[in-house]
Amino acid sequence: MPTAVRNELRFILNSEVVHLQNVSPTLTLLDYLRLQRLLTGTKEGCAEGDCGACTVLVGRIGPKGLVYESVNACIRFMASLDACHIVTVEHLADVNGQLHPVQQAMVDFHGSQCGFCTPGIVMSLYGLWLETPKADAERIEKTLQGNLCRCTGYEAILNAAEAVGQTGNGKDKLVVTHEEISAKLAELKDGSRVEINSPEGSSIVPATANDLADVLENNPDATVVAGSTDVGLWVTKHMRDISPAVFIGNLVDLQTIEEDDAGITIGAGVTFTDAFEAISRSIPTMGDLWDRIGGEQVRNMGTVGGNIANGSPIGDTPPPFIALGASVTLQKGSATRTIDLEDFFIDYGKQDREPGDFVRALHIPKLPDGDKFAVYKISKRRDEDISAVCAAFRVRLDGAGNVENARFAFGGMAATPKRASAVEKALIGKPWAEAEIDRAMALFDQDFTPLTDWRASAEYRMLATKNLLKRFFLETQGDSVQVVRHTKTLAGA
C-alpha cells in the first residue's frame, strides 16, 4: 500500500499546535523562533552548535515514550521537528510572570552576568531537572558541557543547579501535561510521509525505514539528515544547498538497540545519548569517550549511524569500532548488505555506498574475555571538542604472553579512519614487551602521513600516536583491566 503523503509540518510550540507549510529545508529552528515567532529569548552565539546560547528543549516520542532533550536550535532544521514539542525559555515563567524555579535559582546564586548565555543555560538545567531533579555535581557538569559562559564563571551556576535540585518537579507544567502532550504528539504523528516543496528547495520526512528506502530510490542524490550536527554547519557556515533533504530523525525503526551474547547492534538513528547506557554496559571502556563526543545538546541530536555515514577522518566512533571488529549494514530498496566497517571508508569523502544506499545499523562484536582494549582522544579542549587524534588499541595475548592478534585504529592520521597495519604486523607473534613496542613505534611512519592543520601539526600527531601505543602498553601491565578502564580517554599523550 502506498504511503500517505501530507504537505505540512505539525508540531507543538510551547502551548500551541502549529501547522507549517512552505518550509525551506535549510530553515533552522533558531531562525524560525527569532524571526518568524519573535521568541528572542533563544540567542544566536556561534551558529555551529558549540556555545549553547540557542538551547531549547525538544520533546519527541521514541522507544521510551515522550522524552525531552536539550538541543542546539542554531543547527536543528524545522523539517526535522514533525510531531515534536518545542519548548523555549519563554514557556518557563507562569502566567503571572513568576520565575521558574530554575530561573529563580540562577538569580539567587548570581549565575548570570552579561546574560547572553543565560537562557541556554537555564534550558539545559531545566532539561536536567525534569529528568533528574536531584542530580549530583558530576551529572550537572556533564549537562553544562555544551553551554559556554565567558564572564560569570561556573561556580555560581553549579550552585544554582544544586539548589534547584532541592525543589521537586511534580508541579512543573511539562510534568503535569505529560500525558496530554504525549497524546497530542501521537495524533500529529499520523503515519504519513511529509513532502514540502518551497522556493528554496524540497524537504521529505519518510514515515518508516522502508519508506526511506523508497524515497532514496527516487531521490538517490538527496542529502540524508539525521541529527544535523554536521549538516547544520554545511548550511550555517558553508551556505550549501542540501535540497532535496530527507530527514530521518523520526524513524523509530532505526532507533533500536539489541544486545545478545554476540555483541550489540545499534540502529543508525540511535542518538549518542540513547546509545550511552548500552555502549558503556557492553564495552565499559567506551563510557568516558562517549561523554567527550560534543556537548549534551550534540549528543542528544547526533546519531551513531550519522557519525559513521559521514565518513569524517576525525569522527570519534570509527577508530574504536574498527578496533573492535565492527560491521555496518547498508540498505538499498529492500536489499541489505553487511560489510566490515573498515572497508566502508574508501577515501576522503568517499564511502562504499551506491546511490540510494543508506546506513541501516552498526554491529559491534562482544569484546572477548582477556582482550585488552583502550581508546584515547587527544583534543585542545577536553570537553566538547573535535579530536586531533583518536586512537583505539586492542590486543590478544596467547598463554606465553605473545601477541596473538592486534587491531590498532586511528582517526586524524589519514584521509579516512585507518588501521596501523605495519605496526600490527610487527607485533603479532612477538612478546608483549617494552622492547618490541619501542621497535614497532617507528613503523607508524610507514602507516601514516598525517597533515598539519589548526588542530595539530603533523609532527605532533605522529608523536602523540607513538606515545599512545607506549601508554597503552604500560597501562596493560599489572592489573591491566582496571588501569585501562580508568585512564583511557584523558587528553594529552
C-alpha positions as CSV (number, residue, x, y, z in Angstrom):
1,M,0.0,0.0,0.0
2,P,1.4,3.4,-1.0
3,T,2.4,5.6,1.9
4,A,0.0,8.5,2.6
5,V,1.6,12.0,2.0
6,R,0.9,15.3,3.6
7,N,2.4,18.7,2.7
8,E,2.8,20.4,6.1
9,L,4.7,20.0,9.3
10,R,2.8,19.6,12.5
11,F,4.3,20.3,15.9
12,I,3.7,21.9,19.2
13,L,5.5,25.2,20.1
14,N,5.2,25.7,23.8
15,S,1.4,25.5,24.2
16,E,0.4,26.0,20.6
17,V,-0.2,23.4,17.9
18,V,1.3,24.6,14.7
19,H,0.7,23.6,11.1
20,L,3.5,24.9,8.9
21,Q,3.7,24.8,5.1
22,N,6.2,26.2,2.5
23,V,9.2,25.4,4.8
24,S,12.7,25.7,3.4
25,P,14.9,22.7,4.0
26,T,17.5,25.0,5.5
27,L,15.2,26.9,7.8
28,T,16.7,26.4,11.3
29,L,14.7,26.3,14.5
30,L,16.6,29.3,15.8
31,D,15.7,31.5,12.8
32,Y,12.1,30.3,12.9
33,L,11.8,31.2,16.6
34,R,13.5,34.6,16.4
35,L,12.4,35.9,13.0
36,Q,9.0,34.3,12.5
37,R,7.7,33.9,16.0
38,L,9.7,36.8,17.7
39,L,10.7,34.4,20.6
40,T,14.0,36.2,21.1
41,G,14.9,34.6,24.4
42,T,16.7,31.9,22.3
43,K,20.1,33.5,21.3
44,E,22.5,33.0,18.4
45,G,26.1,32.8,19.6
46,C,28.2,30.6,17.3
47,A,25.7,29.1,14.8
48,E,27.6,25.8,14.9
49,G,26.3,24.0,18.0
50,D,29.2,24.9,20.3
51,C,28.2,27.7,22.7
52,G,24.7,26.6,23.8
53,A,23.1,30.1,23.8
54,C,20.4,28.8,21.5
55,T,19.5,25.8,23.6
56,V,15.8,24.8,23.7
57,L,14.1,21.5,24.7
58,V,12.5,19.2,22.1
59,G,10.1,16.5,23.2
60,R,9.9,13.5,20.9
61,I,8.1,10.2,21.1
62,G,10.7,7.4,20.8
63,P,11.2,3.8,22.0
64,K,10.9,5.1,25.7
65,G,7.9,7.3,25.1
66,L,7.9,11.1,25.3
67,V,11.3,12.4,26.2
68,Y,12.5,16.0,26.4
69,E,16.1,16.7,25.5
70,S,18.2,19.9,25.1
71,V,19.2,20.7,21.5
72,N,21.0,23.4,19.6
73,A,18.4,25.4,17.8
74,C,21.0,27.0,15.5
75,I,21.7,23.8,13.7
76,R,18.4,22.0,14.1
77,F,16.2,22.2,10.9
78,M,12.5,22.8,11.2
79,A,11.7,19.9,8.8
80,S,13.2,17.5,11.4
81,L,10.6,18.6,14.0
82,D,7.4,17.0,12.7
83,A,5.4,15.6,15.6
84,C,7.7,17.2,18.2
85,H,7.1,19.5,21.2
86,I,9.4,22.6,21.1
87,V,9.9,24.3,24.4
88,T,11.6,27.7,24.7
89,V,12.7,29.8,27.7
90,E,9.5,31.9,27.3
91,H,7.5,28.9,28.3
92,L,9.0,28.6,31.8
93,A,7.6,31.5,33.7
94,D,3.9,31.2,34.8
95,V,1.1,33.3,33.6
96,N,1.6,35.8,36.4
97,G,5.3,36.3,35.4
98,Q,6.7,34.4,38.4
99,L,10.1,32.9,37.5
100,H,10.5,29.2,37.1
101,P,12.5,27.6,40.0
102,V,15.5,27.1,37.6
103,Q,15.4,30.8,36.7
104,Q,15.0,31.9,40.3
105,A,17.9,29.8,41.4
106,M,20.1,31.5,38.8
107,V,19.0,34.9,40.2
108,D,19.5,33.8,43.8
109,F,23.0,32.5,43.2
110,H,24.2,35.2,40.8
111,G,24.6,32.7,38.0
112,S,24.3,35.4,35.3
113,Q,26.4,38.4,34.4
114,C,26.0,39.8,30.8
115,G,23.0,37.4,30.4
116,F,23.5,36.4,26.8
117,C,24.2,32.8,27.5
118,T,21.8,32.6,30.4
119,P,18.6,31.4,28.6
120,G,20.5,28.5,27.1
121,I,22.0,27.5,30.4
122,V,18.6,27.8,32.0
123,M,17.1,25.4,29.4
124,S,19.9,22.9,29.8
125,L,19.4,22.9,33.6
126,Y,15.6,22.7,33.1
127,G,16.0,19.6,31.0
128,L,18.2,18.0,33.6
129,W,15.8,19.0,36.4
130,L,13.0,17.3,34.5
131,E,15.0,14.1,34.0
132,T,16.9,14.0,37.3
133,P,15.7,16.6,39.9
134,K,18.4,15.8,42.4
135,A,21.4,15.5,40.1
136,D,24.9,15.2,41.6
137,A,27.8,17.6,40.7
138,E,29.2,15.2,38.0
139,R,25.8,15.0,36.2
140,I,25.4,18.8,36.4
141,E,28.8,19.3,34.9
142,K,28.0,16.9,32.1
143,T,24.8,18.7,31.4
144,L,26.7,22.0,31.0
145,Q,29.4,20.7,28.7
146,G,27.6,22.3,25.8
147,N,27.0,25.7,27.4
148,L,29.8,28.2,27.3
149,C,29.8,31.3,29.5
150,R,32.7,33.8,29.2
151,C,32.0,36.1,32.0
152,T,30.3,34.6,35.1
153,G,32.3,31.5,35.9
154,Y,30.6,28.2,36.6
155,E,30.7,28.0,40.3
156,A,27.6,30.2,40.8
157,I,25.8,28.3,38.0
158,L,26.6,24.9,39.6
159,N,25.4,26.2,43.0
160,A,22.1,27.3,41.3
161,A,21.7,23.8,39.8
162,E,22.3,22.1,43.1
163,A,19.9,24.4,44.9
164,V,17.0,23.8,42.4
165,G,17.6,20.1,42.9
166,Q,16.0,20.6,46.3
167,T,12.8,21.6,44.6
168,G,10.5,18.9,43.4
169,N,9.4,19.0,39.8
170,G,6.0,17.3,40.3
171,K,4.1,20.6,39.7
172,D,6.0,21.6,36.6
173,K,3.8,22.2,33.6
174,L,5.7,19.7,31.4
175,V,5.3,17.1,34.1
176,V,1.6,17.9,34.7
177,T,0.8,17.9,30.9
178,H,3.0,14.9,30.0
179,E,0.2,12.5,29.1
180,E,-1.8,15.3,27.3
181,I,1.2,16.3,25.2
182,S,2.0,12.6,24.5
183,A,-1.5,12.1,23.2
184,K,-1.3,15.2,21.0
185,L,2.0,14.2,19.5
186,A,0.8,10.7,18.8
187,E,-2.1,12.3,17.0
188,L,0.2,14.6,15.0
189,K,2.4,11.6,14.1
190,D,-0.2,10.1,11.7
191,G,2.0,7.7,9.8
192,S,2.2,9.9,6.7
193,R,5.2,10.8,4.7
194,V,5.8,14.6,4.7
195,E,6.8,16.3,1.5
196,I,7.2,20.0,1.3
197,N,8.3,22.0,-1.7
198,S,9.4,25.6,-1.3
199,P,11.2,28.1,-3.5
200,E,14.4,27.2,-1.6
201,G,14.1,23.5,-2.1
202,S,12.3,20.4,-1.0
203,S,12.1,18.5,2.3
204,I,11.0,14.9,2.8
205,V,10.2,13.2,6.1
206,P,9.8,9.5,5.5
207,A,7.2,7.5,7.5
208,T,9.3,4.4,8.1
209,A,12.7,3.0,7.3
210,N,11.3,1.1,4.3
211,D,9.6,4.3,3.1
212,L,13.1,5.9,3.4
213,A,14.4,3.3,1.1
214,D,11.6,4.1,-1.4
215,V,12.4,7.9,-1.1
216,L,16.1,7.4,-1.8
217,E,15.5,5.1,-4.8
218,N,13.6,8.0,-6.3
219,N,16.0,10.7,-5.0
220,P,19.4,9.0,-5.0
221,D,21.3,12.3,-4.7
222,A,19.3,13.6,-1.7
223,T,21.0,14.8,1.4
224,V,20.1,12.5,4.3
225,V,19.8,14.4,7.6
226,A,19.8,12.6,10.9
227,G,20.9,14.8,13.8
228,S,22.2,17.7,11.6
229,T,25.2,18.2,13.9
230,D,27.4,18.2,10.8
231,V,24.9,19.1,8.0
232,G,23.8,22.1,10.1
233,L,27.3,23.6,9.7
234,W,27.1,22.9,5.9
235,V,24.3,25.4,5.9
236,T,25.2,27.9,8.5
237,K,28.9,28.1,7.8
238,H,29.3,27.0,4.1
239,M,25.9,28.1,2.8
240,R,25.5,24.8,1.0
241,D,22.3,23.7,-0.8
242,I,21.1,20.4,0.7
243,S,17.9,20.1,-1.3
244,P,16.3,17.6,-1.6
245,A,16.8,16.9,2.0
246,V,15.5,13.7,3.7
247,F,15.1,14.0,7.4
248,I,15.2,10.7,9.3
249,G,15.3,11.6,13.0
250,N,11.6,10.5,13.4
251,L,12.2,6.9,12.3
252,V,11.7,4.8,15.3
253,D,12.5,1.6,13.4
254,L,16.1,3.0,13.0
255,Q,16.3,3.7,16.7
256,T,16.6,0.1,18.0
257,I,19.3,-1.3,20.2
258,E,19.8,-5.1,20.5
259,E,22.2,-6.8,22.9
260,D,23.0,-10.6,22.9
261,D,25.9,-12.9,23.6
262,A,27.4,-11.9,20.2
263,G,27.5,-8.2,20.8
264,I,25.4,-5.2,20.3
265,T,23.5,-3.9,17.2
266,I,22.7,-0.2,17.1
267,G,20.2,1.2,14.6
268,A,21.6,4.1,12.5
269,G,19.1,6.5,14.0
270,V,20.1,5.9,17.7
271,T,21.4,9.1,19.2
272,F,24.6,9.2,21.2
273,T,22.6,9.9,24.3
274,D,20.3,6.9,23.8
275,A,23.2,4.6,23.0
276,F,25.3,5.6,26.1
277,E,23.8,3.0,28.5
278,A,24.1,0.1,26.2
279,I,27.5,1.0,24.9
280,S,29.0,1.6,28.4
281,R,27.5,-1.6,29.6
282,S,28.6,-3.7,26.7
283,I,32.0,-2.0,26.3
284,P,32.8,-0.3,29.6
285,T,36.0,1.2,28.3
286,M,33.9,3.3,25.9
287,G,32.0,5.2,28.5
288,D,34.3,8.1,29.0
289,L,34.9,8.6,25.3
290,W,31.2,8.8,24.8
291,D,30.9,11.7,27.3
292,R,33.5,13.6,25.3
293,I,31.7,13.5,22.0
294,G,30.4,17.1,21.7
295,G,28.3,18.6,24.4
296,E,25.0,17.3,25.8
297,Q,23.0,19.0,23.1
298,V,25.1,17.5,20.3
299,R,24.8,14.0,21.9
300,N,21.0,14.4,22.1
301,M,20.9,15.2,18.4
302,G,23.8,13.4,16.8
303,T,23.4,9.7,15.8
304,V,25.8,6.8,15.8
305,G,24.9,6.0,12.2
306,G,25.4,9.6,11.1
307,N,28.9,9.6,12.6
308,I,29.7,6.5,10.5
309,A,27.9,7.6,7.3
310,N,29.5,11.0,7.3
311,G,32.9,9.3,6.8
312,S,34.9,12.0,8.5
313,P,38.5,11.1,9.2
314,I,38.2,12.7,12.6
315,G,35.0,11.1,13.7
316,D,35.3,9.7,17.3
317,T,33.4,6.4,16.9
318,P,35.0,4.7,13.8
319,P,38.5,4.1,15.4
320,P,37.2,2.1,18.4
321,F,34.6,0.4,16.4
322,I,37.1,-0.7,13.8
323,A,39.4,-1.9,16.5
324,L,36.6,-4.0,17.9
325,G,35.9,-5.5,14.5
326,A,32.5,-3.8,13.9
327,S,30.5,-4.2,10.7
328,V,27.9,-2.0,9.1
329,T,24.6,-2.9,7.3
330,L,23.5,-0.9,4.3
331,Q,20.1,-0.9,2.7
332,K,19.1,-0.1,-0.8
333,G,15.5,-0.7,-1.7
334,S,14.5,-3.9,0.0
335,A,18.0,-5.4,-0.2
336,T,20.6,-5.2,2.5
337,R,24.3,-6.0,2.7
338,T,26.8,-6.1,5.6
339,I,30.5,-5.2,5.3
340,D,33.4,-4.7,7.7
341,L,33.3,-1.1,9.0
342,E,37.0,-0.6,8.0
343,D,36.1,-1.4,4.4
344,F,33.3,1.2,4.4
345,F,35.8,4.0,4.3
346,I,37.4,4.2,0.8
347,D,39.0,7.7,0.6
348,Y,38.4,11.2,1.9
349,G,34.7,12.0,1.4
350,K,34.1,8.6,-0.3
351,Q,32.5,5.6,1.3
352,D,31.3,2.2,0.0
353,R,27.8,3.5,-0.7
354,E,25.9,3.3,-4.0
355,P,23.3,5.8,-5.0
356,G,20.2,5.1,-2.9
357,D,22.2,3.3,-0.1
358,F,21.7,4.3,3.5
359,V,23.3,3.0,6.7
360,R,20.8,0.8,8.4
361,A,22.7,-0.5,11.5
362,L,26.1,-1.0,13.2
363,H,27.1,-4.3,14.7
364,I,29.8,-4.4,17.4
365,P,31.1,-7.8,18.4
366,K,31.5,-8.6,22.1
367,L,35.0,-8.0,23.3
368,P,36.4,-11.4,24.2
369,D,37.5,-12.1,27.7
370,G,41.1,-11.5,28.1
371,D,41.4,-9.0,25.2
372,K,43.0,-5.7,26.2
373,F,41.3,-2.6,24.8
374,A,41.5,1.1,25.2
375,V,40.6,4.3,23.3
376,Y,42.2,7.7,23.7
377,K,41.1,11.1,22.5
378,I,43.6,14.0,22.0
379,S,42.0,17.4,21.7
380,K,42.8,21.0,22.5
381,R,39.9,21.2,25.0
382,R,38.9,18.2,27.0
383,D,35.1,18.5,26.6
384,E,33.1,19.4,23.6
385,D,36.0,19.4,21.1
386,I,36.9,17.7,17.9
387,S,39.8,15.2,18.0
388,A,43.3,16.0,16.8
389,V,43.9,12.3,17.2
390,C,41.6,9.5,18.2
391,A,43.4,6.1,18.9
392,A,42.0,2.7,19.7
393,F,44.1,-0.3,20.6
394,R,43.1,-3.9,21.0
395,V,45.5,-6.9,21.6
396,R,45.0,-10.5,22.5
397,L,47.9,-12.5,24.1
398,D,48.4,-16.2,24.0
399,G,49.4,-18.3,27.0
400,A,53.1,-17.5,26.6
401,G,52.5,-13.7,26.6
402,N,53.0,-13.3,22.9
403,V,50.7,-11.1,20.7
404,E,48.1,-13.4,19.1
405,N,46.1,-10.6,17.5
406,A,46.4,-6.8,17.3
407,R,44.0,-4.2,15.9
408,F,45.1,-0.5,16.2
409,A,42.8,2.1,14.5
410,F,43.2,5.8,14.3
411,G,41.3,9.0,13.4
412,G,43.0,12.2,12.4
413,M,46.1,10.4,10.9
414,A,44.9,9.8,7.3
415,A,42.2,10.7,4.8
416,T,39.9,8.0,6.5
417,P,39.8,6.2,9.8
418,K,42.6,3.7,9.3
419,R,44.4,0.8,10.9
420,A,48.2,0.8,11.6
421,S,48.8,-2.4,9.7
422,A,52.6,-2.3,9.7
423,V,52.7,-1.8,13.4
424,E,50.2,-4.6,14.0
425,K,52.2,-7.0,11.8
426,A,55.4,-6.2,13.6
427,L,53.9,-7.1,16.9
428,I,51.9,-10.2,16.1
429,G,53.8,-13.3,17.3
430,K,56.2,-11.2,19.4
431,P,56.3,-10.9,23.2
432,W,54.1,-8.1,24.6
433,A,57.2,-6.4,25.9
434,E,58.5,-2.8,26.0
435,A,61.4,-3.6,23.7
436,E,59.0,-4.8,21.0
437,I,56.8,-1.8,21.5
438,D,59.7,0.5,21.1
439,R,60.7,-1.2,17.8
440,A,57.1,-1.1,16.5
441,M,56.6,2.5,17.2
442,A,59.0,3.5,14.4
443,L,56.7,1.8,11.9
444,F,53.9,4.3,12.3
445,D,55.9,6.3,9.7
446,Q,55.0,3.6,7.2
447,D,51.4,3.6,8.1
448,F,50.6,7.3,8.2
449,T,51.5,10.6,6.7
450,P,49.4,13.0,8.8
451,L,48.6,16.6,7.8
452,T,49.1,19.8,9.7
453,D,46.0,21.9,10.4
454,W,44.8,24.2,13.2
455,R,44.1,21.3,15.5
456,A,47.7,19.9,15.5
457,S,50.8,19.7,13.4
458,A,51.8,16.6,11.5
459,E,54.8,16.2,13.9
460,Y,52.6,16.4,17.0
461,R,50.1,13.9,15.6
462,M,52.8,11.4,14.9
463,L,54.5,11.8,18.2
464,A,51.2,11.6,20.1
465,T,50.3,8.4,18.2
466,K,53.6,6.7,19.0
467,N,53.3,7.7,22.7
468,L,49.8,6.4,22.9
469,L,50.9,3.0,21.9
470,K,53.5,3.1,24.6
471,R,51.0,4.4,27.1
472,F,48.6,1.6,26.2
473,F,51.3,-1.0,26.7
474,L,52.2,0.5,30.1
475,E,48.6,0.6,31.2
476,T,48.2,-3.1,30.4
477,Q,50.9,-4.2,32.8
478,G,49.8,-5.5,36.3
479,D,46.1,-5.3,37.0
480,S,45.5,-4.2,33.4
481,V,41.8,-4.2,33.1
482,Q,41.1,-1.7,35.8
483,V,44.0,0.5,34.8
484,V,42.9,0.7,31.2
485,R,39.4,1.5,32.1
486,H,40.2,4.4,34.3
487,T,42.8,6.2,32.1
488,K,41.6,5.5,28.6
489,T,40.5,8.9,27.4
490,L,42.4,11.6,29.2
491,A,43.6,14.4,26.8
492,G,47.3,14.5,26.2
493,A,49.8,11.9,25.3
